[in-house]
């Protein structure tokens, strides 16, 4: 036995403090993890997504390419489908443009307006873009189409996240 025995009051005080500490940790830890986890998450550099388009099939005429990838939001995983307009420019470089109009977010299509062939056309408000994604002055879009960074791997095209258009000067 110890020379300083624990009184009933001290025992009850230690017990309540211990239980209270565990309860407080149970409440605080999930909130702390919720705040810290996104900061510690490592994102893959580049984060490119595969398409089914072979690089040898890309021509100077823009063609629509749909691609899918899995997206994780917190603990929820979902399949996302995105679209790009892909072609080769005069130098033979691959250009991939987002089909999202910068005016109101409608989807643009290639060469669908008979009055203005060889341009991207937004049917919502008559917005037009040149082949490189530059917005045509006097039409509703105030900015050029975004561009996807491209990468070739195994003969297939891979696309990254849309970024401001580097092809427009």
NULUMKOL-513880 format. One record per residue (C-alpha): residue number from 0; residue in three letters; x, y, z. Coordinates in nm, 2 decimals, m for minus. Each point is the difference from the previous one (the first is absolute). Example, Ala and Ser with C-alpha at 12.3 -4.5 7.8 and 13.67 -1.06 7.14 Angstrom:
2
<pt><resi>0</resi><resn>ALA</resn><X>1.23</X><Y>m0.45</Y><Z>0.78</Z></pt>
<pt><resi>1</resi><resn>SER</resn><X>0.14</X><Y>0.34</Y><Z>m0.07</Z></pt>
END
This chain:
169
<pt><resi>0</resi><resn>UNK</resn><X>0.00</X><Y>0.00</Y><Z>0.00</Z></pt>
<pt><resi>1</resi><resn>UNK</resn><X>0.10</X><Y>0.36</Y><Z>m0.07</Z></pt>
<pt><resi>2</resi><resn>UNK</resn><X>0.08</X><Y>0.23</Y><Z>0.29</Z></pt>
<pt><resi>3</resi><resn>UNK</resn><X>m0.24</X><Y>0.27</Y><Z>m0.15</Z></pt>
<pt><resi>4</resi><resn>UNK</resn><X>m0.33</X><Y>m0.18</Y><Z>m0.07</Z></pt>
<pt><resi>5</resi><resn>UNK</resn><X>m0.24</X><Y>0.15</Y><Z>m0.25</Z></pt>
<pt><resi>6</resi><resn>UNK</resn><X>m0.31</X><Y>0.13</Y><Z>0.16</Z></pt>
<pt><resi>7</resi><resn>UNK</resn><X>m0.34</X><Y>m0.06</Y><Z>m0.15</Z></pt>
<pt><resi>8</resi><resn>UNK</resn><X>m0.03</X><Y>0.36</Y><Z>m0.10</Z></pt>
<pt><resi>9</resi><resn>UNK</resn><X>0.34</X><Y>m0.01</Y><Z>m0.19</Z></pt>
<pt><resi>10</resi><resn>UNK</resn><X>m0.10</X><Y>m0.33</Y><Z>m0.16</Z></pt>
<pt><resi>11</resi><resn>UNK</resn><X>m0.33</X><Y>0.15</Y><Z>m0.12</Z></pt>
<pt><resi>12</resi><resn>UNK</resn><X>0.18</X><Y>0.31</Y><Z>m0.12</Z></pt>
<pt><resi>13</resi><resn>UNK</resn><X>0.26</X><Y>m0.20</Y><Z>m0.20</Z></pt>
<pt><resi>14</resi><resn>UNK</resn><X>m0.27</X><Y>m0.22</Y><Z>m0.15</Z></pt>
<pt><resi>15</resi><resn>UNK</resn><X>m0.22</X><Y>0.29</Y><Z>m0.11</Z></pt>
<pt><resi>16</resi><resn>UNK</resn><X>0.30</X><Y>0.19</Y><Z>m0.15</Z></pt>
<pt><resi>17</resi><resn>UNK</resn><X>0.10</X><Y>m0.31</Y><Z>m0.19</Z></pt>
<pt><resi>18</resi><resn>UNK</resn><X>m0.34</X><Y>m0.07</Y><Z>m0.14</Z></pt>
<pt><resi>19</resi><resn>UNK</resn><X>m0.05</X><Y>0.37</Y><Z>m0.08</Z></pt>
<pt><resi>20</resi><resn>UNK</resn><X>0.34</X><Y>0.01</Y><Z>m0.18</Z></pt>
<pt><resi>21</resi><resn>UNK</resn><X>m0.10</X><Y>m0.30</Y><Z>m0.22</Z></pt>
<pt><resi>22</resi><resn>UNK</resn><X>m0.33</X><Y>0.16</Y><Z>m0.08</Z></pt>
<pt><resi>23</resi><resn>UNK</resn><X>0.16</X><Y>0.33</Y><Z>m0.09</Z></pt>
<pt><resi>24</resi><resn>UNK</resn><X>0.25</X><Y>m0.19</Y><Z>m0.22</Z></pt>
<pt><resi>25</resi><resn>UNK</resn><X>m0.28</X><Y>m0.18</Y><Z>m0.17</Z></pt>
<pt><resi>26</resi><resn>UNK</resn><X>m0.17</X><Y>0.33</Y><Z>m0.09</Z></pt>
<pt><resi>27</resi><resn>UNK</resn><X>0.32</X><Y>0.19</Y><Z>m0.10</Z></pt>
<pt><resi>28</resi><resn>UNK</resn><X>0.19</X><Y>m0.26</Y><Z>m0.20</Z></pt>
<pt><resi>29</resi><resn>UNK</resn><X>m0.25</X><Y>m0.03</Y><Z>m0.29</Z></pt>
<pt><resi>30</resi><resn>UNK</resn><X>m0.02</X><Y>0.38</Y><Z>m0.03</Z></pt>
<pt><resi>31</resi><resn>UNK</resn><X>0.38</X><Y>0.02</Y><Z>0.00</Z></pt>
<pt><resi>32</resi><resn>UNK</resn><X>0.04</X><Y>m0.28</Y><Z>m0.26</Z></pt>
<pt><resi>33</resi><resn>UNK</resn><X>m0.27</X><Y>0.17</Y><Z>m0.22</Z></pt>
<pt><resi>34</resi><resn>UNK</resn><X>0.20</X><Y>0.32</Y><Z>0.01</Z></pt>
<pt><resi>35</resi><resn>UNK</resn><X>0.35</X><Y>m0.15</Y><Z>m0.05</Z></pt>
<pt><resi>36</resi><resn>UNK</resn><X>m0.06</X><Y>m0.29</Y><Z>m0.25</Z></pt>
<pt><resi>37</resi><resn>UNK</resn><X>m0.05</X><Y>0.22</Y><Z>m0.31</Z></pt>
<pt><resi>38</resi><resn>UNK</resn><X>0.33</X><Y>0.18</Y><Z>0.07</Z></pt>
<pt><resi>39</resi><resn>UNK</resn><X>0.20</X><Y>m0.32</Y><Z>0.04</Z></pt>
<pt><resi>40</resi><resn>UNK</resn><X>m0.16</X><Y>m0.17</Y><Z>m0.31</Z></pt>
<pt><resi>41</resi><resn>UNK</resn><X>0.26</X><Y>m0.05</Y><Z>m0.28</Z></pt>
<pt><resi>42</resi><resn>UNK</resn><X>m0.13</X><Y>0.08</Y><Z>m0.35</Z></pt>
<pt><resi>43</resi><resn>UNK</resn><X>0.16</X><Y>m0.17</Y><Z>m0.29</Z></pt>
<pt><resi>44</resi><resn>UNK</resn><X>0.20</X><Y>0.25</Y><Z>m0.21</Z></pt>
<pt><resi>45</resi><resn>UNK</resn><X>m0.16</X><Y>0.05</Y><Z>m0.33</Z></pt>
<pt><resi>46</resi><resn>UNK</resn><X>m0.29</X><Y>m0.24</Y><Z>0.07</Z></pt>
<pt><resi>47</resi><resn>UNK</resn><X>m0.06</X><Y>m0.10</Y><Z>m0.36</Z></pt>
<pt><resi>48</resi><resn>UNK</resn><X>m0.30</X><Y>m0.21</Y><Z>m0.12</Z></pt>
<pt><resi>49</resi><resn>UNK</resn><X>0.01</X><Y>m0.25</Y><Z>m0.28</Z></pt>
<pt><resi>50</resi><resn>UNK</resn><X>m0.21</X><Y>0.04</Y><Z>m0.31</Z></pt>
<pt><resi>51</resi><resn>UNK</resn><X>m0.09</X><Y>m0.27</Y><Z>m0.26</Z></pt>
<pt><resi>52</resi><resn>UNK</resn><X>0.15</X><Y>0.22</Y><Z>m0.28</Z></pt>
<pt><resi>53</resi><resn>UNK</resn><X>0.31</X><Y>m0.12</Y><Z>m0.17</Z></pt>
<pt><resi>54</resi><resn>UNK</resn><X>0.25</X><Y>0.28</Y><Z>m0.08</Z></pt>
<pt><resi>55</resi><resn>UNK</resn><X>0.03</X><Y>m0.13</Y><Z>m0.35</Z></pt>
<pt><resi>56</resi><resn>UNK</resn><X>m0.38</X><Y>0.06</Y><Z>m0.05</Z></pt>
<pt><resi>57</resi><resn>UNK</resn><X>0.02</X><Y>0.37</Y><Z>0.08</Z></pt>
<pt><resi>58</resi><resn>UNK</resn><X>m0.03</X><Y>0.23</Y><Z>m0.30</Z></pt>
<pt><resi>59</resi><resn>UNK</resn><X>0.00</X><Y>0.38</Y><Z>m0.06</Z></pt>
<pt><resi>60</resi><resn>UNK</resn><X>m0.38</X><Y>m0.01</Y><Z>0.02</Z></pt>
<pt><resi>61</resi><resn>UNK</resn><X>m0.13</X><Y>0.03</Y><Z>0.36</Z></pt>
<pt><resi>62</resi><resn>UNK</resn><X>m0.17</X><Y>m0.32</Y><Z>0.12</Z></pt>
<pt><resi>63</resi><resn>UNK</resn><X>m0.20</X><Y>m0.05</Y><Z>0.32</Z></pt>
<pt><resi>64</resi><resn>UNK</resn><X>0.16</X><Y>m0.23</Y><Z>0.26</Z></pt>
<pt><resi>65</resi><resn>UNK</resn><X>m0.19</X><Y>m0.13</Y><Z>0.30</Z></pt>
<pt><resi>66</resi><resn>UNK</resn><X>0.20</X><Y>m0.14</Y><Z>0.29</Z></pt>
<pt><resi>67</resi><resn>UNK</resn><X>m0.09</X><Y>m0.14</Y><Z>0.34</Z></pt>
<pt><resi>68</resi><resn>UNK</resn><X>0.18</X><Y>m0.01</Y><Z>0.34</Z></pt>
<pt><resi>69</resi><resn>UNK</resn><X>m0.08</X><Y>m0.07</Y><Z>0.36</Z></pt>
<pt><resi>70</resi><resn>UNK</resn><X>m0.03</X><Y>0.30</Y><Z>0.23</Z></pt>
<pt><resi>71</resi><resn>UNK</resn><X>0.02</X><Y>m0.01</Y><Z>0.38</Z></pt>
<pt><resi>72</resi><resn>UNK</resn><X>m0.18</X><Y>0.26</Y><Z>0.20</Z></pt>
<pt><resi>73</resi><resn>UNK</resn><X>0.08</X><Y>m0.07</Y><Z>0.36</Z></pt>
<pt><resi>74</resi><resn>UNK</resn><X>m0.12</X><Y>m0.36</Y><Z>0.04</Z></pt>
<pt><resi>75</resi><resn>UNK</resn><X>m0.23</X><Y>0.00</Y><Z>m0.31</Z></pt>
<pt><resi>76</resi><resn>UNK</resn><X>0.13</X><Y>m0.14</Y><Z>m0.32</Z></pt>
<pt><resi>77</resi><resn>UNK</resn><X>m0.17</X><Y>0.07</Y><Z>m0.33</Z></pt>
<pt><resi>78</resi><resn>UNK</resn><X>0.07</X><Y>m0.04</Y><Z>m0.37</Z></pt>
<pt><resi>79</resi><resn>UNK</resn><X>0.04</X><Y>0.33</Y><Z>m0.19</Z></pt>
<pt><resi>80</resi><resn>UNK</resn><X>m0.04</X><Y>0.04</Y><Z>m0.38</Z></pt>
<pt><resi>81</resi><resn>UNK</resn><X>0.17</X><Y>0.29</Y><Z>m0.16</Z></pt>
<pt><resi>82</resi><resn>UNK</resn><X>0.04</X><Y>0.12</Y><Z>m0.36</Z></pt>
<pt><resi>83</resi><resn>UNK</resn><X>0.27</X><Y>0.17</Y><Z>m0.20</Z></pt>
<pt><resi>84</resi><resn>UNK</resn><X>0.04</X><Y>0.12</Y><Z>m0.36</Z></pt>
<pt><resi>85</resi><resn>UNK</resn><X>0.34</X><Y>m0.14</Y><Z>m0.12</Z></pt>
<pt><resi>86</resi><resn>UNK</resn><X>0.20</X><Y>0.08</Y><Z>m0.32</Z></pt>
<pt><resi>87</resi><resn>UNK</resn><X>0.35</X><Y>0.05</Y><Z>m0.12</Z></pt>
<pt><resi>88</resi><resn>UNK</resn><X>0.12</X><Y>0.35</Y><Z>m0.08</Z></pt>
<pt><resi>89</resi><resn>UNK</resn><X>0.22</X><Y>0.11</Y><Z>m0.29</Z></pt>
<pt><resi>90</resi><resn>UNK</resn><X>0.32</X><Y>m0.11</Y><Z>0.19</Z></pt>
<pt><resi>91</resi><resn>UNK</resn><X>m0.15</X><Y>m0.34</Y><Z>0.07</Z></pt>
<pt><resi>92</resi><resn>UNK</resn><X>m0.05</X><Y>0.07</Y><Z>0.37</Z></pt>
<pt><resi>93</resi><resn>UNK</resn><X>m0.31</X><Y>m0.15</Y><Z>0.16</Z></pt>
<pt><resi>94</resi><resn>UNK</resn><X>m0.26</X><Y>0.27</Y><Z>0.12</Z></pt>
<pt><resi>95</resi><resn>UNK</resn><X>m0.28</X><Y>m0.10</Y><Z>0.23</Z></pt>
<pt><resi>96</resi><resn>UNK</resn><X>m0.27</X><Y>0.26</Y><Z>0.08</Z></pt>
<pt><resi>97</resi><resn>UNK</resn><X>m0.27</X><Y>m0.01</Y><Z>0.26</Z></pt>
<pt><resi>98</resi><resn>UNK</resn><X>m0.35</X><Y>0.01</Y><Z>m0.15</Z></pt>
<pt><resi>99</resi><resn>UNK</resn><X>m0.14</X><Y>0.23</Y><Z>0.28</Z></pt>
<pt><resi>100</resi><resn>UNK</resn><X>m0.09</X><Y>0.35</Y><Z>m0.12</Z></pt>
<pt><resi>101</resi><resn>UNK</resn><X>0.15</X><Y>0.27</Y><Z>0.21</Z></pt>
<pt><resi>102</resi><resn>UNK</resn><X>m0.32</X><Y>0.21</Y><Z>m0.02</Z></pt>
<pt><resi>103</resi><resn>UNK</resn><X>m0.26</X><Y>m0.22</Y><Z>0.18</Z></pt>
<pt><resi>104</resi><resn>UNK</resn><X>0.15</X><Y>m0.35</Y><Z>0.00</Z></pt>
<pt><resi>105</resi><resn>UNK</resn><X>m0.19</X><Y>m0.14</Y><Z>m0.29</Z></pt>
<pt><resi>106</resi><resn>UNK</resn><X>0.17</X><Y>m0.26</Y><Z>m0.22</Z></pt>
<pt><resi>107</resi><resn>UNK</resn><X>0.16</X><Y>0.12</Y><Z>m0.32</Z></pt>
<pt><resi>108</resi><resn>UNK</resn><X>0.02</X><Y>m0.21</Y><Z>m0.32</Z></pt>
<pt><resi>109</resi><resn>UNK</resn><X>0.24</X><Y>0.01</Y><Z>m0.30</Z></pt>
<pt><resi>110</resi><resn>UNK</resn><X>m0.13</X><Y>0.14</Y><Z>m0.33</Z></pt>
<pt><resi>111</resi><resn>UNK</resn><X>m0.37</X><Y>m0.02</Y><Z>0.07</Z></pt>
<pt><resi>112</resi><resn>UNK</resn><X>m0.08</X><Y>0.35</Y><Z>m0.10</Z></pt>
<pt><resi>113</resi><resn>UNK</resn><X>m0.05</X><Y>0.02</Y><Z>m0.39</Z></pt>
<pt><resi>114</resi><resn>UNK</resn><X>0.06</X><Y>0.38</Y><Z>0.00</Z></pt>
<pt><resi>115</resi><resn>UNK</resn><X>0.34</X><Y>m0.04</Y><Z>0.18</Z></pt>
<pt><resi>116</resi><resn>UNK</resn><X>0.16</X><Y>m0.34</Y><Z>m0.10</Z></pt>
<pt><resi>117</resi><resn>UNK</resn><X>0.32</X><Y>m0.12</Y><Z>0.16</Z></pt>
<pt><resi>118</resi><resn>UNK</resn><X>m0.07</X><Y>0.17</Y><Z>0.33</Z></pt>
<pt><resi>119</resi><resn>UNK</resn><X>m0.12</X><Y>m0.13</Y><Z>0.34</Z></pt>
<pt><resi>120</resi><resn>UNK</resn><X>m0.36</X><Y>0.12</Y><Z>0.05</Z></pt>
<pt><resi>121</resi><resn>UNK</resn><X>m0.21</X><Y>0.03</Y><Z>0.32</Z></pt>
<pt><resi>122</resi><resn>UNK</resn><X>m0.37</X><Y>m0.04</Y><Z>m0.09</Z></pt>
<pt><resi>123</resi><resn>UNK</resn><X>m0.12</X><Y>0.16</Y><Z>0.33</Z></pt>
<pt><resi>124</resi><resn>UNK</resn><X>0.09</X><Y>0.36</Y><Z>m0.08</Z></pt>
<pt><resi>125</resi><resn>UNK</resn><X>0.18</X><Y>m0.01</Y><Z>m0.33</Z></pt>
<pt><resi>126</resi><resn>UNK</resn><X>0.35</X><Y>m0.01</Y><Z>0.14</Z></pt>
<pt><resi>127</resi><resn>UNK</resn><X>0.29</X><Y>m0.08</Y><Z>m0.24</Z></pt>
<pt><resi>128</resi><resn>UNK</resn><X>0.36</X><Y>m0.11</Y><Z>0.04</Z></pt>
<pt><resi>129</resi><resn>UNK</resn><X>0.28</X><Y>m0.04</Y><Z>m0.25</Z></pt>
<pt><resi>130</resi><resn>UNK</resn><X>0.16</X><Y>m0.34</Y><Z>m0.05</Z></pt>
<pt><resi>131</resi><resn>UNK</resn><X>0.27</X><Y>0.07</Y><Z>0.26</Z></pt>
<pt><resi>132</resi><resn>UNK</resn><X>m0.28</X><Y>0.09</Y><Z>0.26</Z></pt>
<pt><resi>133</resi><resn>UNK</resn><X>0.03</X><Y>0.38</Y><Z>m0.02</Z></pt>
<pt><resi>134</resi><resn>UNK</resn><X>m0.33</X><Y>0.17</Y><Z>0.05</Z></pt>
<pt><resi>135</resi><resn>UNK</resn><X>m0.12</X><Y>0.20</Y><Z>m0.30</Z></pt>
<pt><resi>136</resi><resn>UNK</resn><X>m0.04</X><Y>0.37</Y><Z>0.08</Z></pt>
<pt><resi>137</resi><resn>UNK</resn><X>m0.36</X><Y>0.13</Y><Z>0.01</Z></pt>
<pt><resi>138</resi><resn>UNK</resn><X>m0.14</X><Y>m0.33</Y><Z>0.11</Z></pt>
<pt><resi>139</resi><resn>UNK</resn><X>m0.11</X><Y>m0.08</Y><Z>0.36</Z></pt>
<pt><resi>140</resi><resn>UNK</resn><X>0.30</X><Y>m0.20</Y><Z>0.13</Z></pt>
<pt><resi>141</resi><resn>UNK</resn><X>0.25</X><Y>0.23</Y><Z>0.18</Z></pt>
<pt><resi>142</resi><resn>UNK</resn><X>0.28</X><Y>m0.25</Y><Z>0.02</Z></pt>
<pt><resi>143</resi><resn>UNK</resn><X>0.15</X><Y>m0.28</Y><Z>m0.21</Z></pt>
<pt><resi>144</resi><resn>UNK</resn><X>m0.08</X><Y>m0.37</Y><Z>0.05</Z></pt>
<pt><resi>145</resi><resn>UNK</resn><X>0.21</X><Y>m0.18</Y><Z>0.26</Z></pt>
<pt><resi>146</resi><resn>UNK</resn><X>0.26</X><Y>m0.26</Y><Z>m0.12</Z></pt>
<pt><resi>147</resi><resn>UNK</resn><X>0.09</X><Y>m0.34</Y><Z>0.13</Z></pt>
<pt><resi>148</resi><resn>UNK</resn><X>0.37</X><Y>m0.08</Y><Z>0.05</Z></pt>
<pt><resi>149</resi><resn>UNK</resn><X>0.08</X><Y>m0.31</Y><Z>m0.22</Z></pt>
<pt><resi>150</resi><resn>UNK</resn><X>0.23</X><Y>m0.29</Y><Z>0.04</Z></pt>
<pt><resi>151</resi><resn>UNK</resn><X>0.06</X><Y>m0.30</Y><Z>m0.22</Z></pt>
<pt><resi>152</resi><resn>UNK</resn><X>0.05</X><Y>m0.34</Y><Z>0.16</Z></pt>
<pt><resi>153</resi><resn>UNK</resn><X>0.00</X><Y>m0.33</Y><Z>m0.19</Z></pt>
<pt><resi>154</resi><resn>UNK</resn><X>m0.13</X><Y>0.16</Y><Z>m0.31</Z></pt>
<pt><resi>155</resi><resn>UNK</resn><X>m0.32</X><Y>0.13</Y><Z>0.17</Z></pt>
<pt><resi>156</resi><resn>UNK</resn><X>m0.09</X><Y>0.36</Y><Z>0.10</Z></pt>
<pt><resi>157</resi><resn>UNK</resn><X>m0.02</X><Y>0.09</Y><Z>0.37</Z></pt>
<pt><resi>158</resi><resn>UNK</resn><X>m0.16</X><Y>0.33</Y><Z>0.12</Z></pt>
<pt><resi>159</resi><resn>UNK</resn><X>0.06</X><Y>0.20</Y><Z>0.32</Z></pt>
<pt><resi>160</resi><resn>UNK</resn><X>m0.22</X><Y>0.26</Y><Z>0.17</Z></pt>
<pt><resi>161</resi><resn>UNK</resn><X>m0.12</X><Y>0.29</Y><Z>m0.21</Z></pt>
<pt><resi>162</resi><resn>UNK</resn><X>0.21</X><Y>0.32</Y><Z>0.03</Z></pt>
<pt><resi>163</resi><resn>UNK</resn><X>0.00</X><Y>0.34</Y><Z>m0.15</Z></pt>
<pt><resi>164</resi><resn>UNK</resn><X>0.06</X><Y>m0.02</Y><Z>m0.37</Z></pt>
<pt><resi>165</resi><resn>UNK</resn><X>0.38</X><Y>0.03</Y><Z>m0.09</Z></pt>
<pt><resi>166</resi><resn>UNK</resn><X>m0.07</X><Y>0.00</Y><Z>m0.38</Z></pt>
<pt><resi>167</resi><resn>UNK</resn><X>m0.16</X><Y>0.34</Y><Z>0.00</Z></pt>
<pt><resi>168</resi><resn>UNK</resn><X>0.23</X><Y>0.30</Y><Z>m0.02</Z></pt>
END
